[in-house]
Amino acid sequence: MSTQPKSKQDPRRSLVLVIAVVLIALWIWMTNRAEQTANVKAISAAAGRILLVLGALWFAWPNLRRPASWLPPGFAMLGILMLGFIATQPRMIVVLAPAFVGLLTLASILKAFRN
């Protein structure tokens, strides 16, 4: 019988890490490629952005499973989704950041009135 403790590693977190490693290899290969066409530059930029979002998701995974008590339910995942949208369209930060802060403020106020 084994006396080692069983790890409670989420397989989805490992999958996010594997995808991030594949994307970093793709990004390095495409940025160092000799022939830089418009398509290669666009794919390389997209892979780099998605890599950053997946890296942040992998890093924050334990906290997303147990969000802070002051954070309304679902807002941690909404924040990650908004980061994904901002990574693909950086100009959307002008719209999404105030919307996120407004929704967070409204949810906090409503939570305070419920208690």
Backbone torsions as a table, in degrees:
resi	resn	phi	psi	omega
1	MET	NA	136.4	-178.1
2	SER	-85.4	139.7	179.0
3	THR	-103.7	7.0	179.2
4	GLN	-75.2	138.8	178.0
5	PRO	-70.7	143.7	178.5
6	LYS	-77.9	130.3	178.3
7	SER	-81.2	144.0	179.8
8	LYS	-103.9	45.1	179.8
9	GLN	-71.7	128.9	178.2
10	ASP	-77.6	125.9	-178.9
11	PRO	-64.0	-25.2	178.2
12	ARG	-66.8	-34.0	178.0
13	ARG	-66.4	-39.8	176.6
14	SER	-64.5	-38.8	177.8
15	LEU	-64.0	-40.8	177.0
16	VAL	-61.3	-40.6	178.7
17	LEU	-65.4	-42.8	179.3
18	VAL	-63.0	-44.1	179.0
19	ILE	-63.6	-39.6	178.6
20	ALA	-64.1	-40.2	179.3
21	VAL	-66.1	-41.0	177.4
22	VAL	-63.5	-42.0	179.5
23	LEU	-66.4	-36.3	178.8
24	ILE	-68.2	-36.8	176.2
25	ALA	-65.0	-43.3	177.5
26	LEU	-62.4	-43.0	-178.8
27	TRP	-64.6	-44.8	179.0
28	ILE	-63.9	-43.4	-179.8
29	TRP	-63.6	-41.8	-176.8
30	MET	-75.2	-32.4	178.9
31	THR	-75.1	-26.2	179.2
32	ASN	-94.8	3.3	-180.0
33	ARG	-69.2	141.3	-175.2
34	ALA	-67.5	-43.2	-176.2
35	GLU	-92.2	104.7	-177.1
36	GLN	-99.6	85.9	175.6
37	THR	-84.5	173.1	-179.3
38	ALA	-63.6	-39.1	179.8
39	ASN	-65.6	-41.6	179.8
40	VAL	-64.2	-41.4	179.0
41	LYS	-64.6	-41.7	-179.6
42	ALA	-66.4	-43.9	179.8
43	ILE	-66.5	-39.4	179.0
44	SER	-64.0	-43.5	178.6
45	ALA	-64.4	-41.9	179.2
46	ALA	-64.8	-42.1	179.4
47	ALA	-64.1	-38.9	177.9
48	GLY	-64.7	-41.5	179.2
49	ARG	-66.8	-46.0	179.7
50	ILE	-64.5	-36.0	176.5
51	LEU	-59.8	-43.8	178.9
52	LEU	-63.1	-41.8	179.8
53	VAL	-66.9	-43.7	178.9
54	LEU	-65.8	-35.9	176.0
55	GLY	-63.8	-42.0	177.3
56	ALA	-65.9	-38.8	178.4
57	LEU	-65.1	-43.7	178.5
58	TRP	-62.9	-42.7	-178.8
59	PHE	-65.5	-38.1	-175.1
60	ALA	-94.1	3.1	-174.2
61	TRP	-53.9	-46.9	-179.3
62	PRO	-61.7	-35.9	179.6
63	ASN	-75.5	-27.4	177.2
64	LEU	-72.4	-27.4	177.1
65	ARG	-73.2	-31.2	177.5
66	ARG	-128.6	79.9	-176.5
67	PRO	-67.1	164.7	179.9
68	ALA	-59.9	150.5	-175.8
69	SER	-68.2	-27.6	-179.9
70	TRP	-80.6	-14.2	-178.3
71	LEU	-83.6	125.5	177.8
72	PRO	-59.9	150.9	-177.9
73	PRO	-58.4	135.5	177.2
74	GLY	89.0	-11.8	-176.1
75	PHE	-74.1	-28.4	177.2
76	ALA	-65.2	-45.0	178.6
77	MET	-69.3	-35.5	175.6
78	LEU	-62.2	-38.6	177.5
79	GLY	-63.3	-41.2	178.0
80	ILE	-65.8	-41.3	177.2
81	LEU	-63.0	-40.7	178.6
82	MET	-65.2	-37.2	174.8
83	LEU	-61.8	-37.6	176.9
84	GLY	-64.1	-43.4	177.5
85	PHE	-64.2	-41.2	-179.7
86	ILE	-67.8	-33.5	178.7
87	ALA	-66.9	-34.8	179.8
88	THR	-82.7	-34.6	178.3
89	GLN	-132.1	88.5	-174.8
90	PRO	-59.5	-24.9	179.4
91	ARG	-69.2	-15.9	-179.4
92	MET	-71.8	-9.9	-179.8
93	ILE	-62.6	-29.4	179.6
94	VAL	-63.0	-32.5	-178.9
95	VAL	-94.3	-43.7	-171.4
96	LEU	-75.3	-36.7	-178.9
97	ALA	-63.0	-50.4	177.2
98	PRO	-64.0	-33.8	178.4
99	ALA	-65.3	-42.1	179.4
100	PHE	-64.9	-45.4	179.6
101	VAL	-64.9	-40.5	178.1
102	GLY	-63.2	-44.8	178.0
103	LEU	-64.9	-38.6	178.4
104	LEU	-64.9	-42.8	178.4
105	THR	-63.9	-46.5	-179.9
106	LEU	-61.9	-43.7	179.6
107	ALA	-65.4	-36.9	178.7
108	SER	-67.7	-39.9	178.1
109	ILE	-65.1	-44.8	178.7
110	LEU	-63.9	-36.8	178.0
111	LYS	-66.5	-37.6	178.9
112	ALA	-66.8	-37.7	178.8
113	PHE	-71.4	-28.9	177.9
114	ARG	-69.6	-33.3	-177.7
115	ASN	-82.9	NA	NA
